[in-house]
Structure formats: structure tokens, C-alpha cells
Amino acid sequence: MLVNEPGGYFQFGLNPLESFAEVDGSPTTNHLQISVDYGPFQSASGAYVDTGGNEGILPRNLLPPFLSGSDLPDGSSLPANTIITVQTDTGTLLYSEQTGAAPNAMIVTASEANAGHFNTGNYVYSLMPIYTSYSTAEGITIFDKLPD
């Protein structure tokens, strides 16, 4: 299934668009890496590439030291202008986003119970078409180029 939010449609069947990256797993994958405010990339096992309307989740274990020691209660918004960069585990850049001001920040911290489970929220779908293939048992998430 193709979800093409920038194009305003979705469709079933073969992917009609050209991809630039893919990861095993859909909607959950172990093949994403996250950087916060240009820090080192960290693996995000059990990450969700999520079409839902939520702002997304950044678990505490992926926060940089200057944020992890701050007073960010579970479920609170990250500071405005925090930069979140997401790439595949092979180093292909997928996207970057800058958080907005609370309460509409793009990413919020998660409880310790969810440590390791990054959730993209809908933001990535607003940037590019994403195709989900269930040709394997775990699925494949395919990131497509915007059509010309």
C-alpha cells in the first residue's frame, strides 16, 4: 500500500513510485537511527514508522545528556527547535525535523516503559510517499521520492 500524503492519495498494489531507501519491518523496524541536535546517531530498535496523527515519541534512552538530565516529565514536549534527524542503519538520510513549541511539539518524551521505541508520528508521511510491502513476514517500509 502506498500512502502519498503530499499527493493527497493512497493506493493498493505495486509501488508506482521510485524509492530512495527501504528498511525491513513495517510498521515496526529495527533499522532506524536517530540523532538529536546533531549528536551521534543511535539505534532505535522497535521503531514505529507511523501514519497516525500523533506528534511522535522520542524515548528517554535516545535523549542527549543535556536533555536527559533536564526536567522533562514523561509525556512532555521536547524544547522547541530541537532537531531530530532520522536515517536508516545503512546511513541513508530519511528526514530531519525541528520541533515546534509545546503543546504542539513534533516529538514528545516517552515513559521508561517504552524505552527504545521511537515513533515517527505522521511527520515523515507529510514529507514523502511511503510504500508498505508485505512481501515478507515482517514487511518492508519503502521511502519514495516525490514525483516530478
N, C-alpha and C positions, 0 to 999 in steps of 0.2 A: 504494500500500500504506500502510495506517495502522498505526503502531506506537504502541499505547496502553499504555505500561508502567504508569502509575498505575492503569489499569483492568484490567491483567492480561491483555491480549489483543492480537492484531494481526489485520487483515483486509484482504482484497484487494477491489478495486472502487472505486466512487466514495467520496469523503470524506464520511462521515456527520456530521461534527462542524463546528462553526463556527470559522473561523480568525480570528486576530488579526494575523498577519503572514505574509509569504512572501518568499522570495528565489529568484532564478533560480539554477539549478545544484543538482545532487544526485548524489552526496553532497558534491561539491566545489563551492564557491561563491566568487565574488569580491565578495560583497555583505554581508560582516560587518565590524563594527568592534569593537575590543577596548579596554577601559580596565583598567589595573592600579592598584589602591589609589587610585581616584578621580582618576587622572591623565587627560590628554586621550585621546580616542578615536583609535585608529589603524586604518587599513585593514588587513585581513588577507587578502591575495589568496591564492587557492588554499586557503581554509579548508575543513576537513572537518567536516560535521555527522555524527557517527559513533555508531552504535548499539553499537559494541564495548564490552567491559568495561574498557577501559583508563581511566586517570585523566585522560587528555588531554595535550596538548602545547601549551606556550606558547613559541614561538621567541624566541631572543635579541633579534631586532630589534624585538620588541614589549615588551621589559622596560623599565621606567622607569630613569632614570640611577642611582638609589640601589641598584638591584638589578643592573643590567648591569655595574657596576664591581665587584660583590662576587665572592666566591669561590664561584661556582655552577658546578661542572663540568657538562659536557653529561650529560644523563640524570639529574641530581639533582633532588630535590624543591624546590619553592619554599618559602620560610619559611611556617610555619603562620600562619594568619589573614590571608594575602594575599587581597585581594578582587579577583575577576575579574568584570568586567561586559561583557556582550555585547549589541550592538544591531545592527539592520540598517543598511545605508548610508543609509537614509532617516530614521534616528533613532528607530525603534521599539524600545523596550527588550524584549529577549527574556528575559534572566535575569541574575542575579548569583550568584556562589558564593564561599564562603570556604574556602580550602584547609585541609586538616587537617594533622596532624603527619606527618612522614616516618616510615616509608616509604609511608604511605597518603595522601599529599597528592593533592588532586584534579587538580593540574596540575604537570607537570614540564618543565624546560627541554629544548630540542631542540638537536641539533648544528647547527653553522653551515650544514651542507649542506641543512638543512630550513628555513632562514630564510624566514619569511613564511607557513609552512604551519601555522597554528593548527589544533588538533584538539579539538573539544568533549569527546571522550570520551563516556561514557554518561550523564553527569550531567544534561544537558538533557532526555534521554528519561525520566529519573526524575521530572521536574517536570511534564511536559505531554505530551499526544499530539502526534505529528509525522507528517504525511502526506507521502509522496513521490509526486509525479506525474511520469510520463514522457510527458506530452502534448507536450513539446518535445524537441528533440535533446539539450539539456543538462540537462533535468529541472528540476523546481521543488520546493523544500523549503517545506512549509506548516506553520506553527506554529499548533496548535489550542488553543482554550480548553478548560479542564477542563469536562466535562459537569456539570450541576447534580445 
